[in-house]
Amino acid sequence: MFFLFYMPLGGLQDELDCILGRRTQRYWVAYLLGIPTLFIYPLIWMARIAEELKAIAIGKGIEGPYTSWWHMFGWNTLGLPLMGPAIATKRFFDTLNRIEKKMNAEAAAAAGNGAGQAAWRARRRSGGV
């Protein structure tokens, strides 16, 4: 339920769109598709996003541990009685926060020399920030 409200209202959907460089499927669509699939569809959807975040973190030189497909899927299925979803969600947001911190540092460094400000404004106008 947390993701159902936080994704569209809290800005997480926009953050993921900006970081992944594409418009991700809206969470409410994934949630609705989860009803007939016994919520397997949103689990796989989030696991795919987790794997993309892992690739971005590695590409930016961020040290692990990272979220991943198997981490998200495994903890949400096999770790269910052992607080698995909480562990998977924490790792997901840890990875996301470290990526955002790195992107903010890169933008600040670019803004320091003036080159990044125009790029940041363009991203802001397009809804990417």
C-alpha positions in Angstrom: 0.0 0.0 0.0 2.9 2.3 0.7 4.0 2.3 -2.9 0.4 2.8 -4.1 0.3 6.3 -2.5 4.0 7.3 -2.4 4.8 6.5 -6.0 2.4 9.1 -7.6 2.0 11.5 -4.7 5.4 11.6 -3.2 7.3 12.1 -6.4 9.1 8.7 -6.5 7.7 7.9 -10.0 9.2 11.2 -11.3 12.5 10.4 -9.6 12.7 7.0 -11.2 11.8 8.5 -14.6 14.6 11.0 -14.3 17.2 8.5 -13.1 16.3 5.8 -15.6 16.0 8.3 -18.4 12.6 7.1 -19.6 9.0 7.2 -18.5 8.4 4.1 -16.4 5.1 2.4 -16.2 2.8 4.1 -13.7 2.7 2.2 -10.5 -1.1 2.2 -10.3 -1.2 0.3 -13.6 1.3 -2.3 -12.3 -0.8 -2.5 -9.1 -4.0 -3.1 -11.1 -2.3 -5.7 -13.2 -1.2 -7.3 -10.0 -4.8 -8.1 -8.9 -5.4 -10.9 -11.5 -1.8 -12.1 -11.2 -1.9 -12.4 -7.4 0.5 -9.4 -7.2 3.3 -11.2 -9.0 3.3 -8.6 -11.8 4.2 -5.6 -9.6 6.8 -7.7 -7.9 8.5 -8.5 -11.2 8.1 -4.9 -12.3 9.8 -3.6 -9.2 12.5 -6.2 -9.5 13.3 -5.0 -13.0 13.6 -1.4 -11.8 15.8 -2.6 -9.1 18.1 -4.3 -11.6 18.2 -1.1 -13.7 19.1 0.9 -10.6 21.9 -1.5 -9.9 23.3 -1.1 -13.4 23.2 2.7 -13.0 24.9 2.6 -9.6 27.7 0.4 -11.0 28.0 2.7 -14.0 28.4 5.7 -11.8 31.1 4.0 -9.7 28.9 3.8 -6.5 30.1 1.1 -4.1 27.7 -1.7 -3.1 25.7 -3.3 -1.7 23.0 -2.7 -4.4 19.5 -3.6 -4.9 19.0 -6.2 -7.7 16.4 -8.3 -9.4 17.2 -11.3 -7.2 17.4 -9.3 -4.0 14.0 -7.7 -4.6 12.3 -10.9 -5.8 14.0 -13.2 -3.3 13.3 -11.2 -0.2 9.7 -10.5 -1.2 9.0 -14.2 -1.8 11.3 -16.4 0.2 11.9 -13.9 3.0 8.2 -13.1 3.6 8.0 -14.4 7.2 11.3 -12.9 8.1 10.6 -9.2 7.3 11.7 -9.8 3.7 9.8 -7.0 2.0 11.1 -4.5 4.5 14.7 -5.7 3.8 14.2 -5.5 0.0 12.6 -2.0 0.2 15.4 -0.7 2.4 18.0 -1.9 0.0 16.0 -0.5 -2.9 15.8 3.0 -1.3 19.5 2.9 -0.2 20.6 2.3 -3.7 18.2 5.0 -5.0 19.4 7.5 -2.5 23.1 6.9 -3.3 22.4 7.4 -7.0 20.5 10.6 -6.3 23.4 11.8 -4.0 25.9 11.1 -6.8 23.8 12.8 -9.4 23.3 15.9 -7.2 27.1 16.0 -6.6 27.7 15.8 -10.4 25.1 18.5 -11.0 26.7 20.8 -8.4 30.1 20.2 -9.8 28.9 21.0 -13.3 27.0 24.1 -12.0 30.2 25.3 -10.4 31.6 25.8 -13.9 28.3 27.1 -15.3 28.0 24.2 -17.9 25.6 22.2 -15.8 23.1 25.0 -15.1 21.6 25.0 -18.6 21.4 21.2 -18.6 19.7 21.3 -15.2 17.2 23.9 -16.3 16.4 21.9 -19.4 15.8 18.7 -17.3 13.7 20.8 -14.9 11.5 22.2 -17.7 11.0 18.7 -19.2 9.9 17.4 -15.8 13.0 15.3 -15.3 13.9 16.9 -11.9 
